[in-house]
């Protein structure tokens, strides 16, 4: 399980800008609440705000920087859960891709 320290991910932000637009689908701006859940027996749960969503993933904002694993679960406000993969991180904002094999 790889970890990304979101506060150190600003190094990735500059690299992402140089690559240009890579999205395959349009994002729909939205504001919604969700939870990021990870860990085995002793789960970690962080509240977050969904900033935008596409067919393949989400961009969310966390209240502060956190260490996140590469794979985690997002729980939407209606109780629906989806497995996601961490794609990028910049300070307290992260990009998540839905796992194709689940949900």
Secondary structure, 3 states (H helix, E strand, C coil): CCEEEHHHCHHHHHHHHHHCCCCCCCCEEEEEEEEEEECCCCCEEEEEEEEEECCCEEEEEECCCCEEECEEEEEECCCCEEEEEEEEEECCEEEEEECCCCC
